[in-house]
Amino acid sequence: MNTRNLAFPHARAEIDAAGIATLTMLDAGVLNILSTPVIDGLREALAALREDGSVRVLVLRGASDRAFVAGADIAEMAALDEQRARRFISNLRDLCNAVRHFPVPVIARIPGWCLGGGLEFALACDLRVCADRAQFGMPEVKVGIPSVIHAALMPQLIGAANSAWMLLTGELIDARRALDWGLVNAAVPDAELDQAVRKLAEGLAALGPAALRQQKKLLRRWETISVDEAIEDSVAEFGAAFNTGEPQKFMNEFLASKREGKR
């Protein structure tokens, strides 16, 4: 299968013939730590991939399988003052927003630790698949700072009580609890992680790309408007879908398969 490789500072992107892009964090230590240079490199990579119309789904991962991302760089943060702290967290916010608003579905591949800024990065993804040995936590309060930016997504995912427990205690939860709470979409044996991520990515890549981009856009839009507004807003999107030719193609293929099945 033909694969295109793109190199960026602290990141490598691979795009295969199915339109599955894999963005790998590089040179970030054995725990895939988010320092400013790493954040900048990932943002550059995401900006380039966003403009690539061949990309149908994006998988995020670290080079090291000890973690997805074990957090932001504490050594860098320990030297910050208020002004530089604002710049640092704004940069991380912009990275996470680049993922949240990426035009196609984004899958977080989580083999191990997923902590602090790393969990915020994962929360910005649309789907999260982890190994059964993965550990999750928001330990910021233990180092004197609050959990911020995309930690705000937690209550809608896992509820107010579970969010309060994680954010106020800073304690870890394992993959089983993360799955039970809805923090991840799937938890699989470590040896099956790549297969599970690949199967999910292939399923998404096989769908109509225009419809998938529409659905991702709607998901983000629905977060900012009322239910009644979302329902009305969807009518125009439904009509617009028929301008792409995808409904006609996929529906006729479905009808043809049913006719074949009756023979």
N, C-alpha and C positions, 0 to 999 in steps of 0.2 A: 504494500500500500504506500502510495506516494505521501511523503510528509514534508512540509515546509518548516524550517527552523529559523527562528528570529532571536537575535541576541540583544539584550538590554543590560544596563548596569544592574547587577544583583538579581537578574531574572532571565529565564529562557522560555520562549514560547514555541510549542510544536503544534502545527495544524495539520490534521490528516485529511484524507480524501473525503471522509464523511462529514467534514466540517466540525470535528471535535477538536477544540483547542485546549491544550494543557499548559498552564502557566506555572512554572516552577521557581520558587524563591531560591536564590543562590547566595553563597558567601555570607550567610547570616548566622553562622555558628551551628552547633549540634542541636540547638533547640529552636532554630528558625526565628531568631529574635528580630523584632521590628525596631531598628534604629532609623534615624533620619535618612541616611543614604539608601537603606533598603526600601523604605517607604517611597522615596523619590523614584527609585528604579522601577518599582511595581506600578506606580502611577503612570510612568512613561510607557510601560508595556501595555497597560490597560487602555491608554489613550490610542495607541497604535492598533490594538486588536479591535477596539470599538469601530474603527473605520474600515475594517476588513469584512466585506459583505459575505465572504465564504464561511464565516464562523457561525455555527448553529448552536453550539453549547460550549461553555467554558468550565474547565476543571481547575481549581486552585489547589496547590500542594506545596510542601516544602521539600528541599533536597534531602533533608534528614528525616528518617521515619521515627525518630524519638518524639516528634511533636508535629502538630499542624503549625501552630505558632504558640510558643510558651510565654508570650507577652511582649510588651514594649521594653526597650532597653533601659534597665534600671540604672546602669552606670551613667548613661547619658542624662536621664531624668534627675539623678541626684544632684547634678550641678546646675539645674535650672533656677532662674528667678521667675517672678510672675510673668513678665513680658515674654521671655523665651518659652515658658511653659505653655502660654497661649498659642505661640507659633507651633510648638511641637504637637499639641493636641489638635490644632486646626489642620495640620498636615495629615495626621492619622484619620481625622474625620473625613477629609477629602478623599483619602484612599478608600475608606469604607463606602463612601457615597459613590465613588466610581464603580464599585462592585454592585451596590444596590440598584443603581440606574444603568448598569450595563444592559444593552438592548436584548440580549438573549439570556436564557437560564444559566445560572452559575452554581456549580456544585463544589462544596468544600470536602476535600478528602482528608479525613482526620485519623491518623494512625496512632497518636499518643496524646501528649499534653496539649491542651487547648485552654489557655489561661489569659485573663485580663484583656489587653488589647488584641490578643489572638482570638479570644472568644468573640469580641466585638467584630473582628474581621470575619469570623465564621457566621455570626448572626446577620451580617450584611449579605451573605450568600442566600440564594433561593432555597437550596436543598443542602442538607448536611448528612454525610455518610461516615460513620466512624467504625474503627476496630473495637472489639469488645474489651480491649485493655485501655481504651482512652480514658482520660481524666479531664474534668471540666471544672473551672472555677473562676471567680472574680475576686482575687485576693488583694485588690488595691488598698482596702481599708487597713490591711496588715502592714502596709508600708507608708501609711500616712496620707493617702489621697483617696478621693471618692472614685467610684466607677462612673464614667460619664459617656458621652457621645452615644454610640450604638448599643450600649447597655440599656438605653431607653426602649429598645425593641423587646426586651425580655418579658415584661408583663403581658403583652399580647400573645406571646408564644407559650409561656409556662405558667401564667397567672400571677396575681399580685403576691400571694403568700409565698410561693416558691421563689419568686424574684427577691422578695425581702430577705428571705433566709440566705440566699446566695450572696446578695450584695452587702448585707449587714454583718454576716459572720465571716465572709471570705473563705468559707470551707469548701472543700472539693466534693463533687459528685462523680460517680462512676458512669460507665456507658449505659448500664441497665437503667439507672435512675434517669439519666438524660433522655433515654428513649421513652420511658414511662411518662415523663413530664412533657414530652413534645419538643425538647431542645434539639434533638436530631431526628431525622426521618428513618434511619436504619442503623442498626448496630450488628456487625457481622464478625465472625472469627477473623483474626488478624490475617491469616493466610488467604482469606477470601475477599479482602478489602478491594484490591485492584479489580478483581472480576466484578464485584458489585457496583463499583463506580463506573466501570466500562459499560456494563449492561444498562445502567440508568442513562448514561450519556448517549449510547447508541439508540435507545428508545426515543430520547428527545430529538436527536439528530434526524431520525426517520420521519418526524412530523413535519407538517408544512411550515417552512421557516417564517413566512409572513404572519401566519396565525399565532405562532409561538411568540414572535416579537410583539404582536398586538396584546396577547395575554399578559406578557410581562409588563407592558406599559400600563395596562388596566390595573394590575395588582398594585403598582406603585400609586396610581391615581386614586384608587379606592381608599388608600390610607389617609387621604387628605380631605375627603368629602363625605357627606352624609350618605346613608344607605339609599334614600330616595333619589339623591343626585346621581349616585353610582348606577342605579337601575336605568334612569333616563339617559345617562351618558353612554351606556352600553348599547343602546338602540342604534346610534350612528355607527359605532364600531362594528356591529354585526352587519349592517348594510355595506360598509366599506370593505369587509372581508371578501365580498363577492366580486370586487374589482380586481382581486389578485389572481383569480382562476383556481385557487386552491380548493375552495368548497366543491366546485364542479368536478375537479380531478378526483379528490378523495371520495366524494359521495358516489360518483359513478363507478369507481373501482370497487367500493363496498357493495353496490347493487349488482355489479357484474359477478362478484364472488358469491353472492347469495344465489344468483341464477345458476351459476356453475354447480353449487352445492345441491341444487334440486334435481340435477340431471342424473 
